[in-house]
Amino acid sequence: MSIQLADARRIIAAAEKKAEEIGQPMNIAIADAGGNLIAHVRMDNAWLGSIDISIKKAWTSRAFDIATKDLATHSQSGNQFFGIHASNDGKVMIFAGGIPLKKDGKVVGAIGVSGGAGEQDHAVAEAGANAF
């Protein structure tokens, strides 16, 4: 099972609504069970540099089935995943904004959000994930 385009659109709509509520334009990416991009939205005035980051956050969340916020905690010096950000040709993002999407307890995709502070990115990603 994987995320479908209709699911991705619904998730993005909820994430966009949250981004508008907090007044922060975002890049929002949805990946399927294989970590492949299904849909991406760059809200008006969202940072260009965050396009790639949002996509990589979604991929990271799916690749490791963990929120990037939590991966960040485990990847600090002295912790078990220290240096993980250098793996996968630098594709791994270790800051907040990526969340795995689960159905019946199984990860079927992920959302990645970038464009604000880490707490903002995570809040917008969480709003999208909750819509799934």
C-alpha positions as MATLAB code, in Angstrom:
seq = 'MSIQLADARRIIAAAEKKAEEIGQPMNIAIADAGGNLIAHVRMDNAWLGSIDISIKKAWTSRAFDIATKDLATHSQSGNQFFGIHASNDGKVMIFAGGIPLKKDGKVVGAIGVSGGAGEQDHAVAEAGANAF';
ca = [
       0.000    0.000    0.000;
       1.164    3.506   -0.752;
      -0.031    7.086   -0.817;
      -2.127    7.969   -3.856;
      -2.289   11.346   -5.616;
      -5.706   12.100   -4.110;
      -4.237   11.478   -0.633;
      -1.273   13.735   -1.435;
      -3.552   16.558   -2.521;
      -5.608   16.316    0.678;
      -2.464   16.250    2.838;
      -0.978   19.242    1.013;
      -4.220   21.218    1.361;
      -4.207   20.716    5.139;
      -0.531   21.648    5.367;
      -1.076   24.773    3.249;
      -3.939   25.820    5.520;
      -1.681   25.552    8.578;
       1.110   27.472    6.819;
      -1.357   30.249    5.994;
      -2.587   30.317    9.611;
       0.942   30.878   10.913;
       1.795   33.288    8.099;
       4.761   31.335    6.735;
       4.883   30.251    3.075;
       6.188   26.707    2.734;
       7.358   24.072    0.314;
       5.408   20.871    0.892;
       6.412   17.498   -0.554;
       4.691   14.113   -0.406;
       6.569   10.866   -1.020;
       5.117    7.406   -1.587;
       6.071    4.150    0.155;
       9.182    3.899   -2.029;
      10.305    7.412   -1.121;
       9.419    8.714   -4.581;
       7.937   12.188   -4.963;
       4.190   12.152   -5.660;
       3.379   15.832   -5.296;
       5.040   19.095   -4.366;
       3.718   22.600   -3.783;
       5.724   25.782   -3.435;
       3.466   28.349   -1.856;
       3.745   31.919   -3.127;
       6.921   33.534   -1.786;
       8.284   30.332   -0.225;
      12.069   30.083   -0.398;
      13.484   28.543   -3.566;
      16.207   26.809   -1.564;
      13.566   24.986    0.447;
      12.162   23.109   -2.552;
      14.986   20.570   -2.455;
      14.988   20.452    1.337;
      11.254   19.648    1.565;
      11.632   16.811   -0.940;
      14.629   15.413    0.938;
      12.809   15.663    4.271;
       9.969   13.546    2.870;
      12.485   11.039    1.476;
      14.403   10.901    4.764;
      11.250   10.289    6.809;
      10.288    7.422    4.528;
      13.800    6.007    4.177;
      14.223    5.699    7.941;
      10.543    5.677    9.027;
      11.180    8.424   11.550;
      10.293   12.077   11.925;
      13.281   14.168   10.887;
      12.919   16.068   14.157;
      13.597   12.822   16.040;
      16.387   11.795   13.688;
      18.041   15.142   14.438;
      18.112   14.301   18.137;
      19.689   10.881   17.499;
      22.261   12.246   15.039;
      24.042   14.675   17.364;
      27.665   14.066   18.345;
      27.938   11.043   20.615;
      24.539    9.622   19.644;
      23.863    6.460   17.650;
      23.206    8.114   14.268;
      25.962   10.723   14.365;
      27.113   11.387   10.799;
      23.993    9.973    9.126;
      23.433   13.275    7.303;
      26.534   12.513    5.213;
      25.089    9.201    3.976;
      23.046    8.687    0.815;
      25.040   11.344   -1.063;
      23.930   14.024    1.392;
      20.242   13.350    0.810;
      19.459   12.839    4.509;
      17.898   15.843    6.258;
      18.318   15.976   10.025;
      16.105   18.869   11.017;
      12.398   19.183   11.718;
       9.752   19.063    9.000;
       9.591   15.455    7.809;
       7.011   12.982    9.131;
       6.225    9.411    8.035;
       2.616    8.789    6.990;
       1.093    5.622    8.427;
      -1.953    3.550    7.624;
      -2.900    0.667    9.903;
       0.459    1.038   11.672;
       2.498    0.714    8.458;
       4.487    3.538    6.845;
       3.015    4.194    3.395;
       4.669    7.514    2.581;
       5.911   10.745    4.107;
       5.498   14.503    4.127;
       8.371   16.966    4.042;
       7.978   20.688    4.751;
      10.536   23.474    4.543;
      10.419   27.244    4.556;
      10.305   28.401    8.146;
      11.873   27.701   11.512;
      12.066   24.038   12.498;
       9.078   24.289   14.822;
       7.021   25.881   12.032;
       8.068   23.242    9.496;
       7.141   20.455   11.913;
       3.778   22.036   12.789;
       2.842   22.336    9.116;
       3.995   18.769    8.404;
       2.004   17.541   11.412;
      -1.134   19.279   10.149;
      -0.695   17.531    6.811;
      -0.019   14.166    8.427;
      -3.102   14.514   10.608;
      -5.227   15.002    7.484;
      -4.116   11.592    6.233;
];
